[in-house]
Amino acid sequence: MYSLTVRRHAFIAHALKRDVFGPARNLHGITLIVDAEFQTAELDTNNTVIDVVRASKILKDVLAEFHYQNLEENPALASVPTTMEFLARRIHDGVAARIASRFKGGLKITARESPEAWAAYEGDVAAKPRPGLKRA
C-alpha cells in the first residue's frame, strides 16, 4: 500500500458544552493540526498516489470552514459537540467529496489538538463514475 500525507492547520475556538468535558466546556482556542493520508494499492500514471500540491490545496480549502472561526457561531455546528473525533470525520467527508472524481483509495484524517491528544477517521474514497458510464 502506498500513501502520501499532507499537513495543514487551522486556528479554531469552541466550547464543548457538556459536563463530561470538564474545563473544555468553556470557550477555548486550539491550533488544530490535520494530517490527510491518502492511500492506494497502485500508483497513478505519474507514479504518484495523488498530486501533493492538489492534496494540500484541497485540505486547505476544507479547513477554511474552520480557520479563525468560533465554531459556536457556525449555525451548522453550534449545537454539536465539536470534538476531535467529530472534526476528523467532518474534514474527511469534505476532502473525500472534493477528490472522489479523481481518486480511488483510502483516506485517513488525523486531527491533533495537542502533542498528547489526537483522533482520526479513516474510510475509502470511491471515484464517482462519469455520467453515462457504468462501473463494473
ROTORFI-54684 format. One line per 3 residues: their letters; for each residue y, x, z of N, C-alpha, C. Coordinates in nm, 4 decimals. Each point is the difference from the previous one (the first is absolute). Example, Ala and Ser with C-alpha at 12.3 -4.5 7.8 and 13.67 -1.06 7.14 Angstrom:
as> -0.5690 1.3190 0.7800 0.1190 -0.0890 0.0000 0.1200 0.0900 0.0000 | 0.1050 -0.0350 -0.0720 0.1190 0.0820 0.0060 0.1090 -0.0770 0.0730
This chain:
mys> -0.1177 0.0845 0.0000 0.1177 -0.0845 0.0000 0.1235 0.0887 0.0000 | 0.0919 -0.0299 -0.0878 0.1279 0.0695 -0.0060 0.1038 -0.0800 0.0776 | 0.1001 0.0696 0.0510 0.1094 -0.0717 0.0642 0.1306 0.0753 -0.0201
ltv> 0.1077 -0.0749 0.0043 0.1353 0.0542 -0.0052 0.0792 -0.0767 0.1061 | 0.0735 0.0725 0.0827 0.0778 -0.0631 0.1057 0.1468 0.0343 -0.0156 | 0.0843 -0.1013 0.0138 0.1444 0.0200 0.0052 0.0493 -0.0527 0.1334
rrh> 0.1103 0.0564 0.0473 0.0550 -0.0375 0.1299 0.1480 -0.0310 -0.0147 | 0.0415 -0.1081 0.0640 0.1414 -0.0384 0.0064 0.0254 -0.0502 0.1423 | 0.1254 -0.0270 0.0302 0.0323 -0.0539 0.1316 0.1033 -0.1106 -0.0127
afi> 0.0103 -0.0786 0.1061 0.1013 -0.1048 0.0094 0.0468 -0.0063 0.1448 | 0.1294 -0.0139 0.0180 0.0561 -0.0206 0.1332 0.0065 -0.1498 0.0227 | -0.0678 -0.0471 0.1039 -0.0009 -0.1444 0.0262 0.0302 -0.0273 0.1470
aha> 0.0430 -0.1215 0.0251 0.0144 -0.0496 0.1360 -0.0809 -0.1282 0.0089 | -0.0617 -0.0204 0.1148 -0.0742 -0.1241 0.0227 -0.0264 -0.0176 0.1483 | -0.0435 -0.1185 0.0341 -0.0416 -0.0309 0.1368 -0.1317 -0.0760 -0.0106
lkr> -0.0943 0.0369 0.0825 -0.1293 -0.0681 0.0037 0.0044 -0.0953 0.1191 | 0.0427 -0.1218 -0.0233 0.0451 -0.0929 0.1041 -0.1107 -0.0676 0.0814 | -0.1116 0.0634 0.0150 -0.1067 -0.0571 0.0819 -0.0236 0.0906 0.1208
dvf> -0.0357 -0.0585 0.1112 -0.0172 0.0763 0.1236 -0.1000 0.1139 -0.0141 | -0.1010 -0.0189 -0.0814 -0.1038 0.1014 -0.0166 0.0568 0.1347 -0.0485 | 0.1187 -0.0015 -0.0610 0.0574 0.1223 -0.0562 0.0890 0.0757 0.0978
gpa> 0.0083 -0.0464 0.1240 0.0748 0.0725 0.1038 0.1431 0.0285 -0.0423 | 0.0455 0.1258 0.0181 0.1390 0.0327 -0.0308 0.0348 -0.0152 -0.1486 | -0.0994 -0.0018 -0.0868 0.0272 -0.0179 -0.1435 0.0462 -0.1427 -0.0310
rnl> 0.0007 -0.0874 0.1030 0.0559 -0.1346 -0.0180 0.1484 0.0079 -0.0324 | 0.0639 0.1058 0.0474 0.1436 0.0179 -0.0219 0.0248 0.0621 -0.1370 | 0.1156 -0.0294 -0.0548 0.0381 0.0575 -0.1276 -0.0002 0.1523 0.0094
hgi> -0.0662 0.0644 -0.0942 -0.0058 0.1459 -0.0030 -0.0117 0.0467 -0.1444 | 0.0359 0.1226 -0.0233 -0.0080 0.0567 -0.1340 -0.1130 0.1003 -0.0102 | -0.0553 0.0099 -0.1193 -0.1025 0.1012 -0.0273 0.0216 0.0567 -0.1397
tli> -0.0459 0.1213 -0.0169 -0.0110 0.0576 -0.1330 -0.1436 -0.0238 -0.0427 | -0.0198 -0.0953 -0.0870 -0.1333 -0.0342 -0.0482 -0.0364 0.0968 -0.1119 | -0.1014 0.0803 0.0220 -0.0473 0.0944 -0.1016 -0.1233 -0.0611 -0.0642
vda> 0.0042 -0.0112 -0.1312 -0.1057 -0.0711 -0.0722 -0.0655 0.0926 -0.1015 | -0.1321 0.0100 0.0076 -0.0799 0.0707 -0.0996 -0.0694 -0.1028 -0.0867 | 0.0087 0.0181 -0.1301 -0.0747 -0.0830 -0.0946 -0.1017 0.0905 -0.0676
efq> -0.1270 -0.0248 0.0281 -0.1081 0.0798 -0.0578 -0.0681 -0.0825 -0.1086 | 0.0104 0.0477 -0.1230 -0.0619 -0.0639 -0.1155 -0.1335 0.0691 -0.0245 | -0.1072 -0.0788 -0.0160 -0.1347 0.0553 -0.0113 -0.0677 -0.0536 -0.1252
tae> -0.0709 0.0874 -0.0696 -0.0744 -0.0431 -0.1176 -0.1178 0.0941 -0.0237 | -0.1048 -0.0539 -0.0583 -0.1195 0.0800 -0.0265 0.0193 0.0918 -0.1205 | 0.0854 -0.0400 -0.0921 0.0214 0.0773 -0.1231 0.1486 0.0249 -0.0226
ldt> 0.0316 0.1167 -0.0539 0.1381 0.0290 -0.0371 0.0354 -0.0719 -0.1293 | 0.1286 -0.0244 -0.0214 0.0427 -0.0646 -0.1242 0.0037 0.1028 -0.1140 | 0.0490 -0.0392 -0.1145 0.0010 0.0889 -0.1171 0.0927 0.1197 0.0182
nnt> 0.0878 -0.0051 0.1000 0.0882 0.1128 0.0312 -0.0540 0.0851 0.1144 | -0.1234 -0.0275 0.0413 -0.0625 0.0680 0.1135 0.0750 -0.0229 0.1298 | 0.0510 -0.1220 0.0183 0.0676 -0.0365 0.1236 -0.0613 -0.1284 0.0562
vid> 0.0191 -0.0190 0.1301 -0.0367 -0.1260 0.0646 0.1041 -0.1044 -0.0390 | 0.1258 0.0364 0.0188 0.1170 -0.0803 -0.0379 0.1155 0.0993 -0.0088 | 0.0963 -0.0262 -0.0822 0.1150 0.0889 -0.0112 0.0716 0.0063 0.1350
vvr> 0.0191 0.1194 0.0525 0.0556 0.0181 0.1335 0.1438 -0.0529 0.0083 | 0.0780 0.0175 -0.1047 0.1378 -0.0491 0.0011 0.0012 -0.1529 0.0022 | -0.0841 -0.0602 -0.0824 -0.0095 -0.1472 -0.0021 -0.0476 -0.0524 0.1353
ask> -0.1010 0.0636 0.0577 -0.0528 -0.0446 0.1300 0.1074 0.0084 0.1076 | 0.0755 0.1089 0.0014 0.1050 0.0177 0.0988 0.1111 -0.1036 -0.0173 | 0.0370 -0.0285 -0.1235 0.1050 -0.0992 -0.0264 -0.0456 -0.1402 0.0407
ilk> -0.1234 -0.0332 -0.0296 -0.0522 -0.1314 0.0385 0.0036 -0.0158 0.1517 | -0.0457 0.1015 0.0721 0.0026 -0.0075 0.1460 0.1437 -0.0119 0.0505 | 0.0907 0.0768 -0.0565 0.1415 -0.0085 0.0387 0.0540 -0.1407 -0.0236
dvl> -0.0315 -0.0575 -0.1146 0.0473 -0.1350 -0.0330 -0.0533 -0.1038 0.0982 | -0.1265 0.0123 0.0369 -0.0586 -0.0946 0.0953 0.0653 0.0154 0.1372 | 0.0229 0.1229 0.0416 0.0601 0.0243 0.1309 0.1469 -0.0408 0.0063
aef> 0.0644 -0.0165 -0.1154 0.1412 -0.0409 -0.0021 0.0200 -0.1332 0.0719 | -0.1031 -0.0848 0.0016 0.0069 -0.1280 0.0714 0.0265 0.0211 0.1493 | -0.0444 0.1123 0.0534 0.0079 0.0269 0.1429 0.1060 0.1031 0.0385
hyq> 0.0329 0.0913 -0.0910 0.0828 0.1168 0.0299 0.1384 -0.0411 0.0505 | 0.0370 0.0542 0.1139 0.1270 -0.0300 0.0676 0.0171 -0.1491 0.0268 | -0.1100 -0.0668 0.0328 0.0041 -0.1434 0.0273 -0.0475 -0.0285 0.1422
nle> 0.0575 -0.1036 0.0570 -0.0521 -0.0569 0.1233 -0.0962 -0.1096 -0.0452 | -0.1275 0.0190 0.0200 -0.0989 -0.0949 -0.0487 0.0161 -0.1375 0.0638 | 0.0645 -0.0054 0.1161 0.0254 -0.1286 0.0656 0.0976 -0.0862 -0.0806
enp> 0.0789 0.0616 -0.0860 0.0982 -0.0730 -0.0801 -0.0543 -0.0426 -0.1364 | -0.1220 0.0396 -0.0302 -0.0642 -0.0385 -0.1255 -0.0739 -0.1324 0.0253 | 0.0427 -0.1099 -0.0641 -0.0618 -0.1300 0.0276 -0.1522 -0.0022 -0.0196
ala> -0.0506 0.0793 -0.0925 -0.1440 0.0023 -0.0250 -0.0764 0.0733 0.1103 | 0.0700 0.0806 0.0792 -0.0669 0.0824 0.1011 0.0398 -0.0337 0.1436 | 0.1044 -0.0767 0.0175 0.0577 -0.0224 0.1326 -0.0986 -0.0597 0.0997
svp> -0.0922 -0.0836 -0.0449 -0.0924 -0.0654 0.0939 -0.1369 0.0681 0.0053 | -0.0126 0.1139 -0.0645 -0.1280 0.0706 -0.0092 0.0075 0.1297 0.0811 | -0.1010 0.0314 0.0809 -0.0010 0.1307 0.0656 -0.0177 0.1105 -0.1065
ttm> 0.1038 0.0752 -0.0238 -0.0029 0.1016 -0.1060 -0.0602 0.1304 0.0538 | -0.1272 -0.0093 0.0360 -0.0746 0.1158 0.0489 -0.0253 0.0977 -0.1136 | -0.0442 0.1191 0.0349 -0.0345 0.0982 -0.1034 -0.1106 -0.0538 -0.0901
efl> -0.0969 -0.0689 0.0587 -0.1099 -0.0552 -0.0786 0.0519 -0.1009 -0.1017 | 0.0881 -0.0887 0.0453 0.0592 -0.0998 -0.0886 0.0789 0.0670 -0.1120 | 0.0820 0.0992 0.0367 0.0817 0.0679 -0.1007 -0.0866 0.0761 -0.1002
arr> -0.1083 0.0614 0.0475 -0.0895 0.0714 -0.0922 -0.0555 -0.0958 -0.1046 | -0.0416 -0.1192 0.0420 -0.0536 -0.0981 -0.0959 0.1087 -0.0501 -0.0952 | 0.1176 -0.0280 0.0534 0.1091 -0.0506 -0.0850 0.0398 0.1043 -0.1045
ihd> 0.0073 0.1261 0.0409 0.0339 0.1077 -0.0938 -0.1122 0.0165 -0.1018 | -0.1248 -0.0060 0.0457 -0.1144 0.0079 -0.0915 0.0106 -0.1070 -0.1079 | 0.0244 -0.1229 0.0412 0.0075 -0.1103 -0.0962 0.1142 0.0205 -0.0991
gva> 0.1135 0.0515 0.0479 0.1134 0.0258 -0.0888 -0.0285 0.1090 -0.1007 | -0.0605 0.1090 0.0458 -0.0344 0.1097 -0.0918 -0.1068 -0.0464 -0.0983 | -0.1027 -0.0672 0.0502 -0.1093 -0.0461 -0.0873 0.0521 -0.0926 -0.1093
ari> 0.0919 -0.0881 0.0336 0.0547 -0.0920 -0.0996 0.0743 0.0743 -0.1108 | 0.0616 0.1130 0.0350 0.0777 0.0745 -0.0989 -0.0849 0.0923 -0.0865 | -0.1208 0.0345 0.0450 -0.0824 0.0933 -0.0785 -0.1209 -0.0650 -0.0643
asr> -0.0257 -0.1252 0.0313 -0.1240 -0.0652 -0.0435 -0.0177 -0.0014 -0.1509 | 0.1075 0.0001 -0.0759 -0.0135 -0.0054 -0.1457 -0.0381 0.1348 -0.0603 | 0.0091 0.1078 0.0779 -0.0279 0.1320 -0.0575 -0.0847 0.0918 0.0871
fkg> -0.0576 -0.0546 0.1079 -0.0812 0.0818 0.0885 -0.1171 -0.0809 0.0511 | -0.1159 0.0602 -0.0026 -0.1186 -0.0621 0.0580 -0.0616 0.1018 0.0943 | -0.0096 -0.0391 0.1246 -0.0551 0.0899 0.0995 0.0336 -0.0500 0.1380
glk> -0.0073 0.0901 0.0957 0.0297 -0.0351 0.1378 0.1404 0.0409 0.0378 | 0.0548 -0.0684 0.0979 0.1320 0.0314 0.0524 -0.0065 -0.0102 0.1514 | 0.0393 0.1064 0.0662 0.0062 0.0010 0.1454 0.1441 0.0269 0.0410
ita> 0.0551 -0.0895 0.0795 0.1347 0.0172 0.0534 -0.0117 0.0325 0.1478 | 0.0615 0.1104 0.0397 0.0049 0.0384 0.1406 0.1450 -0.0056 0.0444 | 0.0264 -0.0758 0.1059 0.1346 -0.0152 0.0551 0.0037 0.0683 0.1360
res> 0.0886 0.0984 0.0136 0.0115 0.0761 0.1244 0.1343 -0.0304 0.0654 | -0.0044 -0.0341 0.1285 0.1256 -0.0190 0.0713 0.0308 0.1177 0.0909 | -0.0970 0.0862 0.0201 0.0205 0.1215 0.0786 -0.1130 0.0964 -0.0332
pea> 0.0111 0.1254 0.0452 -0.1103 0.0937 -0.0235 -0.1290 -0.0393 0.0722 | 0.0097 -0.0909 0.0979 -0.1162 -0.0388 0.0784 -0.0600 -0.1340 -0.0392 | 0.0684 -0.0781 -0.0851 -0.0490 -0.1353 -0.0273 0.0220 -0.0386 -0.1458
waa> -0.1068 -0.0518 -0.0615 0.0089 -0.0485 -0.1359 -0.1075 -0.1034 -0.0254 | 0.0198 -0.0744 -0.1076 -0.0962 -0.1027 -0.0403 -0.0130 0.0072 -0.1513 | -0.1098 -0.0541 -0.0511 -0.0230 0.0058 -0.1444 -0.0620 -0.1297 -0.0493
yeg> 0.0208 -0.0236 -0.1281 -0.0680 -0.1086 -0.0694 -0.0482 0.0560 -0.1324 | -0.1265 -0.0293 -0.0339 -0.0610 0.0550 -0.1204 -0.0692 -0.1107 -0.0773 | 0.0160 0.0024 -0.1305 -0.0664 -0.0976 -0.0850 0.0039 0.0428 -0.1454
dva> -0.0761 -0.0688 -0.0811 -0.0051 0.0295 -0.1427 0.1187 -0.0609 -0.0727 | 0.0405 0.0687 -0.1050 0.1003 -0.0514 -0.0927 -0.0712 -0.0142 -0.1328 | -0.0104 -0.1208 -0.0474 -0.0661 -0.0235 -0.1285 0.1063 -0.0207 -0.1063
akp> -0.0169 0.0695 -0.1098 0.0933 -0.0176 -0.1103 -0.0063 -0.1437 -0.0489 | 0.1164 -0.0592 -0.0190 0.0042 -0.1366 -0.0515 -0.0302 0.0031 -0.1488 | -0.0835 -0.0921 -0.0479 -0.0304 -0.0012 -0.1433 0.1234 -0.0400 -0.0792
rpg> 0.0135 0.0593 -0.1187 0.1090 -0.0395 -0.0881 -0.0281 -0.1380 -0.0564 | 0.1053 -0.0783 -0.0235 -0.0212 -0.1349 -0.0558 -0.0825 0.0057 -0.1268 | -0.0946 -0.0918 -0.0115 -0.0831 -0.0067 -0.1202 -0.1227 0.0875 0.0053
lkr> -0.0110 0.0863 0.0991 -0.1167 0.0879 0.0116 -0.0876 -0.0467 0.1153 | -0.1278 -0.0015 -0.0212 -0.0941 -0.0347 0.1059 -0.0564 0.1279 0.0588 | -0.0156 -0.0006 0.1301 -0.0613 0.1160 0.0659 -0.1485 -0.0184 0.0038
a> -0.0720 0.1091 -0.0169 -0.1475 -0.0054 0.0032 -0.0481 -0.0060 0.1421
